[in-house]
Each structure stands twice: as C-alpha cells, then as structure tokens.
Amino acid sequence: MVVIRILSSILKNKFLIYLLLTLIPTIAISTDLAQHQVISLEDQNRMKAQEYANYHTKNIENLLGETVGRLEMLATSIKYQKSNLNDVENLLKETTGKDPRLSGFFWANENGDLLLSTNTNSKNINVSDQPYFQQAIKTLNTSFSKVHYGRVTGRQIISIATPIVDHRQVHGVLVASLRIDGIEAAIKSNVKDEMVIVTDSDEHILITAGSVPEESYIKSSMQIAKIPLTISVLVRSEKTIAFWKPFLKFVIIFLTISNILFIWAQYFLLKRKVQRENEQTEHHKLELIGNLAASTAHEIRNPLTGIKGLIKLLSEEYHDKKAQSYFEVIQKEIDRINVIVSELLVLGKPTAYTLRTYNANTIMTEIEPIILSEANFMNVELFVDYHTKELPISCVKDQLKQVILNLTKNSLQAMPYGGKLSISLDNQSDKCLITVTDNGVGMQKDQLNQAFKPFFTLKKDGSGLGLTVCKRIIDSYGGKISIKSTPNVGTEVIITLPLVITEI
C-alpha cells in the first residue's frame, strides 16, 4: 500500500508539472493568438460590410441621380411647350415605359392639381398637401417624398417633383413615381454573400435582399443623401469558426513544441540526476578507497620497516656478489612499495597537513633541475615560462612539488622518442595557472574520462594512483585540475589554484 501511494504521488506530481509546463501555457498562448486572428478577421469583415454598404448606397444614389437627370431633361422639354397641354401629354406618354423603375408621369399646376397623367385613374387629384410638392415650390428645385403608397398606382413609391421655372416663376410641376420594387430589383442584382436591408426614416423595413446569416453577423449602415432611406448590410462574422480553427492549429503546433521541450528538459534533468548520482558514487568510492588506503598503508609500513632492516642486516652479513644483487632488487622493490604506500596515505588523508603561503615561481625553480635532468635523459627539450610577478598560493610545498613532478613524469613517459615539454606559470584574474604541455602520444576520449579514477593506468608498471593523488591534493587547496589531450598530438594539463590576496 505504501509503495502504491508513493507511485501515485510521483505520477500526480509529474502530471502537475506537465500541466503547468505544457498544457496550460499551450492553451493560454493558443487562445491569445486565436483571439488576435479573430479580431483581425472581424476587422476585415467589418471593412467588408462597410464596403458593401457603401457600394449599394452609391448604386441607389446613382439610380436616383439618373432618374433626376431624366426628369430635369423632360422638364426642360416641357418648359417650352407648357402652353400646349396636348404636346405635353404626348411627350409624357412617349417617355412612359422607357424606364421600368418609373411607374408614371404627372403634370400639375402650381396649385397641385394634376392636369395630365400617364395613368388613367388619376383624375381630380391634388398633391398640394404633400411635403415634397411644397418643398419643390418653395426651393424651385427637385425634391423627393418619403416612401409611401401612391394614390394613383397603389404601390410603394417615391414621388419626385421637378418644378418648371421661368424667371423664378413656377408654371407647373412635373411629378414622377419611382417604384420601390425597381430599387429592390437593382439591389438584388448586385447582392453577393451579404444581406441588404433598406429601411425608411421610421425604421420600417422596405427591402430585404440576400440570405439572413445563420450565425452572428456584422452590420454596417449608411444614409442615402437625397431621400430618407438607410442601407444596412449584414455580413456573417464567423467568429466561432474563426476562433476554433486557428486555436486547434496553434494547440497542435505548441503542444508538439512544448512536448519536445518537456521531454528534452526531462532528459536533461535525468542526465543531471544520473551525473550527480555518479559523482556521489565516485565520491563515496573515493572516500572508501581513501580510508581503506590510509589504514592499509599504515599496516603495510609497520612490517615493511622490519623487512627493510632485516634486508640491510643480511646484505652486511652476506657479501656474495649474487646475494648482493638479490638484496639490491629487494631493496628497490621495498622502496617502490614505500612510494605506493605514500601515495595511498595522500589519497586517504591529504588534508592532514598545514597549508602555508608560497610563491609558485619559487616552488618551480626548486624542482626545475630535477625535471631538466630527467628531460635530458629522455632526449626531451624543456621550456619553463615563469610569471613576471609573484604568484602567492596556499599549499603544502612538497605536495605541490609532487603534483608537478608526477605530471612531468607522465609527459616524459608519453614521449619515448623525444619531444618538447613546456611548463608555464601565469596569473589569470585571481587565479594561478600552472600548465604542463607535451607533444607526446596523447589519450583517447574514453581514456580521458577515466584519467582521475583510482587504479586506472596506461603503464605496465603504473599503480594508477598518480593522477588521482594529484587531483585529491589540488582539490584540497580549493583548486582545479583538467586535462586536454589529442591522440598523436599531445596533452595539456592545467592546474588552477586560488591566489592569496595580500593586504598592502
């Protein structure tokens, strides 16, 4: 039960992290981008509705302009025949039917009495009470009526009155009836995917053209200049569709990207976790090896001291040449064991010494003759580059000497046929850099990864503790040691130690 609860808790936490890092940001970003697209599309539809409204308004105004132009031309013709009603009547009858949008023409005197008509049922009608007729008499210009049902035609019309004026004196009024169904036909012939609604000044719907949008719509209205009519255009907004299509597209895109990033982050974190665990394991192993090495070294040194003393006594007692050669070999092997034991002691407890401040240049000058003699023996050129100023570092002098000697020994052994060995000391910010470079055989990448591990060696008679001890010593000083190597090119070892800041 406890295990199930722990697993359940882990799964819940992972889902919560996934939710916070992928799903919620994806939905939030997709929603924001989709809304921006909706706003952009709504602006386009609004402009589209405005363009349609402007287009239909212009068409009706052009229609009215053409009608007025025709009436005024007819009025000009009548002006010169006003004294002969028969000629006026014939002129009106000839004009009738040429424009299907006009249902008839009427000739009225200045008092509003219809004297002539192209329709048969227009006798004894007076239009003086009509506002449009009064406006025409008053302004001496063509005027329009509101939409109304004609007393003669019985259908919805707009009456247009054009006065016949001579020396600012009205001699009669030409009246025409513009059919609303003619305007409707003109509008319907130009409708595409929009819906057009024409309303009068009382907001009564006069004309409807086009299909009603099933969903939400955007509306744009314009007023016709000459008559009290309003053109309203309705365009489908597609707001819902416009949101969901880009939303789903963005969700798929960002969910894919966020999942890739999430998996990469999980891989990176897992890699870091494994690396930390490996480092901890290596640290524990090193501690265990160090403790074991220290205790073992002490145990080895005690009997080894006795063996060394006995061998010395035996070598003094037996002077045989063959025996002396055996004693010499035994003595060298005991010395070699002592060196290994010393390395084991350093590996076990390198911090058991008191640190003091030394000049790195001075330490190097003390061991340069030793390195030079070894280099000459191996046919290797030695180059030492000292820094111009002091490099005060906190260390144990003999241990740092041991580190440099170990590194130079490795370099010399990597150049069995001669080469160049360079040692440089430099000041970089608040650090002291000691660099040992050779042009020897170098190391492979997998060998570099194991270079500082205990007991790893590429030498036949090596203990595999040299670089491990060097790293342990440098780490105890708060420094770092790193290796760069290329096969058949050479190796570069860089030691970085903190400088001691001296007060002035």
N, C-alpha and C positions, 0 to 999 in steps of 0.2 A: 504493500500500500504506500509506503514512504517513497519507494522508487517511482511508482506511478505518479505520485504528487509532484515529485521533483521534475520528472519529464514533462508533466503537464504545465508546470510553472515555466520551464525553459521554452516550451513551444509557445506559450502565451506571450512571453517576453519577446521572442523572435517575431511573432506576428505583430505585436505592438510596434516594434522597431520598423518592421516592413511597412506597416500602416503609416507611420509618421514620416518615413524617408521616401516612400514611393507613391502609395495610393493617394494620400491627402495632397501632397504637392502637385501630383499629376492632375487630379480633379480640379484643384484651385487654378492652376495655370491654364488648363484646357478651357475651363469656364470663362476665365478672363479673356483669353484670345477669341473664343467663340462669340462672346458678347461684343467685342470690338468689331468682329466681322458682321454681326447683326446690325450694329449701329451704322457701319459703313453701307451695308445693303439697304437699310432703312433710309439713309440719306439719298442713295441712288433712286430708290422707289419714290421718295418724296419729290426729287427732281423730275423723275419721270411723270408723276402725276401733275406737277406744275407745268411741264412741257405740253402734256396732253390738254390741260385746261386752257393754256394759252393758245394752243393750236385750234381748238374748237371755238374759242371766243373770237379769234381772228377770222375764222371761216364765216361765223354768223355776222360779224361786223362787215366783212366783205360783201356778204349777201345783201345786207341792209344798204350798204353803200351803192351796190349795183342797182338795187331797187329805187333808191332815191335818185340816182343819176338818170334812170329811165323816166321816172315821174317828172323830174325837172325839165328834161328834154321835151316830154309830152306837153308839159305846162307852157313851155316856150312856144310850141307849135300852136297851142290853143290861144295863146295871148294875141296872136294876130288874126284869129278867127272868132273871137269872143262875141262879136255882134251877130254871127250867123250860127244859131244853135244846131241847124241841120248838119253843117260842116263839122261842128264839134262832136256831134253824136256819131257821125260816120268815122271820124278819127278815133274815137274811143272804141268803137266796135271793131275797127281794123286792128287795133292794138291788143284787144282782148284775146286770150288764149296763147299769145306768143310766149308768155312766161307762166308756167303752170303753178308757180308759187303765189301768184296774184289771182284772187277769185273774182275780181270785178273792179270797174272804174265808175266813179260818180262825179257829176258836175253839180256844184252847189253855188248858190249866190252868197253874197256877204252876210246874209241873214240866216244861213244854214239850211235853206230849203233845197232839197235835191231836185234839180231841174232835169237832169239827164242821168241815165243809169244803163249799164250793160246788162243788168239783171231785170227781169220782167216784174218782180214783186217788190218794187221799191218806190211806189207812189205815195205821196202825202207823208213823206218822212222828213223830219227836221233834225239836224245834228248840231244846232247852235248850242245845245246844253252840254255838249261833250267837251271836256277839258282840252283835248288835243286840238279841236276846232278853234276854240277860243285862243289857245296858245299860238296857232298859226296866224290868226287875225291880228293878234297883239304884236307878235315878233316879226311878222312878214316873212317868216322862214318856215321850212318844212318841219313838221312836228309829228310825234308818234303817240299813239294811245297805249294804255295798258292792254294786256291780253284780255279779250272779252269775247262774248258770243255775239256775232253780228246779227243785227235786226233783219237784215236782208238775207244773208247766207245761212244763218242759224248754226254756224260752226265757229270754233275758236279762231280768232283772227287778231291781227294788229292793224289798226287803221292808221294810214299815213295821209296827212293833209299837206298839200303844197299850194299856197296862195298864188293867184295870178295878180301881179302887182304892176301898175303902170304909174310912174311918177308918185310912188309911195301911196298910191290909192288902190285898194283891193277891189277887183272887178269880178272875182269869183274864186272858188277853191276847188282844186282837183283832189279827190279823195280816192285812195286805193286800199284794198283789203289784202293784207299779206297773210297767207294761210299758215297756221302753226304746224299743220301736218307737212307742209312743204319744208319748213325749217327742220322738222323731225327727220324727214327723208334725207336731207342734206347731211345731218349729223350721223345718221345710221350708216350712210355710205362711207364714212371716214372712221368708224369705230374699229379698233383692233382688239386688244385684250383688256381694254378698260371699260368701265361703265360710266355713262354720261347722264347726269340728271339736270334738267333745266327747271328752275323754279321762278315764280313771279315775286313781286315785292312783298306779298303776304305769305311767302314760303309755301305756296301751293305747287305741287309737282305738276308740270305741264308736259314734259317729255322725259321718257326713260329709254335709253339705248344701251345695248350691251348687257352682258350677264352679270348678275349680282355675285360678288366674291363670296365663296363659301366660308373662308376663314376671315381673320382680321384684315382690315384694309386701311390704306392711307388716302386721305381726302384732300383735294385742293380745289379751291373755288375762285372764280373771277367774275366781276361785274361787267356786263355789256355797257358800253359807254352811252349809246343813244336811246336805249329802252330799258325799263326796269326789269331786266332778266339777269339771273345768276346762273353761271355754268359751273357745275360741280363734277369733278372727275374722281372716281374711286378706282384705286389700283390695289391689287392683292399684295399684302405686305410679306407673306411667307415667313413671318417672324419665328414661328415654332420650327419649321423645317430649316430655316437659315441658321438656327442655333444648334440643332441636334446633329446636322451633317458635319459641320466643322468640329463640333465638340467631340464626336466619336472619332473623327480623324486625328485630332490632337491627342486624345486619350491613348489611342493605339501607338502614336509616334512617341509620346513622352513616357508611356508605360514601358515601351521597349527600351528606350534610352535609360530610364531610371532603373529598370531591372538589370540592365547590363552594368550600370554603375554600382548598384546594390551588390550584385554578385562579385564584381571586382573588389568592392570595399570589404565584403565578407572574406574573399580570398586573401586580400592584403592583411586584414586583421588576424585571420587564421595563420597566415605565414608569420606575422609578427609574434603571435602567441607561441607557435612552434619554435620560432627562433629564441624567444625568451626562455621557453622551457629547456631548449637545448643548452642555452647559456647557463641556466641554473644547474642543469645536469652536469655540464662541464665544470662549473664552479664547485659543485659538491664533490665531483670526482677528483678535482684538483686538491680540494681540502682533504679529502680522504687519503689521496696519494701522499699529500704533504705530511699529514700526521703519521701515516704509516712509514713514509720515508725517514722522517725525523727519528721515530722510535727505533726503526730498523738500523739506521746509521749509528746511533749510539750503541746498539747491541753488537754491531759488527766491529766497531772501533776497539772495543774492550779486548776481545780475543785477538784482533789483528795486531794490537800493540805487543801482546805477548809473543805472537808468531814472529813479528819483526825482530824482537830482541833475541829470541832463540836462534833465528837465522844468522844474526850477526855473530853470536857466540860460536855457532857451528862453523861459520866462514873463517873465524880466527883459529879454530882448532884444526880444521882440515885444510891443508894448503895445496892439495892436489889440484892440478890445472882444470881437469874435467869437473871436479866438485865445485871449484870456484865459478866455473861457467854456469853451473846449475844454480848456485847461490845468487849469482847476478840476475838470472832470469826471474827467480823467485822474488828478489828484491824489487825488480821493475814492476812485476805484477802486483806486489803489495802496494807500491806507490800508485799504480793505476787504480787499485781498489780504493785507496785513500782519496784520490781525486773524485771518484764517483760518489764516495760517501760524503765528501764536502759539498758536492752538488746536491745530493739528497738533503743535506742539512739546510742549504739555502732554499730548496724547494719547499721544505717543511716549515721553516720559520724565518723568512727574510726580514721581518720587522723587529727582530730581537736586537738590532744594532742602534747605536745613537747616531742620528744624522747631523752632519756639520756642513758649513758653507765652504765650498771650494771653487776655485776658478777652473772651468772646463779646459781652458787653454793649458793651464799648468799640468793638469792630470794627463793630458795628451802628450805634452813634452816629456813626461816621465816614462811613458811606455813606447814612445816613438822608436828608440833604439832597438827594443825587443822586436817590434814589428818589422823594422828595417832589416835586421839580421835574418829573420825568417823569410822576408821577401827576397833578399839577395840569394838565399839558399834555394828558393823556388824559382829563380830567374824571373821575378816579378818587379816591375817598376812601381815605386811607392811615391804618391803625391799627397802631402798634407797641407791643407789650407787653413791657417789659423785666422781667427777673427781679430780685427784691429783693436777691439776693446775687450775689457774683462767680461767673462760670462759666469757670474756667480750662481751656483746651483747648490741645492741642499741634497747631500748624498753621503754614502759611505765610500770613501776613495777607493779602497781595494775592490769593493763590489763593482763600481763603475769601470775600473780597470779591467776586471774580469769580463764584464759585458763586452767592452770594446775588443779585448783580446780574443774572445770567443767568436765575435763577428768577423774579425780579420782572419782568424784561423780558418773559418768556413770559406771565406773568399779565396784564400790562398789555395785551399784544397780543391776549390772549383776551377782553378787554373793550373792543371798539372803540367802544361806545356808553356808556361809563362803567360804574361799579360800585364794589365795595369790595375793597380789598386789605388783608389782615391779616398781620402778621409778629409771631410770639410767640417768646420765649426762656424756657425752663423747665428745671428740674432734676428729673430722674426717676431716683431711686436714684443710681447713679454715672455717669449719662449726662447729656449736654447735648442738649436738644431744640430745634431751630430749625424752626418750622412756618410755611410760606408758604401762605396760603389766599386764593382768589379766587372770585367768583361769575360766572365767565365761561362760555364755550360748552362747556367740558369736553371729554372724549375718550371714544371708544368703547372697548370691552374689547380688541378686536384692536389698536387703536392704542396702548393702554397696554402691551400685551405687547411692542411694538417700540420703546417710547419711548427706551430707553437704547442702541439699536443704532446704530452709526455710519452717518451719511448718511441717516437716516430723519428726515423733516421734514414738517410740515403747512403750512409757509410757502412762499410763492412764491420769495422771495429768501433762504431759510434754507440754511445749509450742512449741517444735520443732525448737527453735532458738539457743539452746546451741552450737551445733557443727557449725552452720552457723556463729555465732558470733566469735567462736574460729578461724575459717578459715579466716574470714574477718580481724581479729586482726593480725594473723600470716602473712597473705598476705601483710598487710600494713607495716610490718617490712622487707619485701623482703625475707621472709622465705617460707617454705612449710610444709604442714601437710598431712599425709597419714595414712590410716587405713588398717591393715591386720587382717582378722578375719576368724575363722573356727567354725561352729556350734558345741557346746558342748565341745570345746577345749579351746577357749579363744580369746581375742582380743589384738592386739598390735597397739598402736598409736605412730607414730614417728613425732616429730617436728624438723625441720631443720632450724636453724637461722644462718645468717652470723656473723662470729666473727669480732669484731672491732680490726683492726690491730693498735697496739700502737707503736709509734716511740720510739726507745731506745736512 
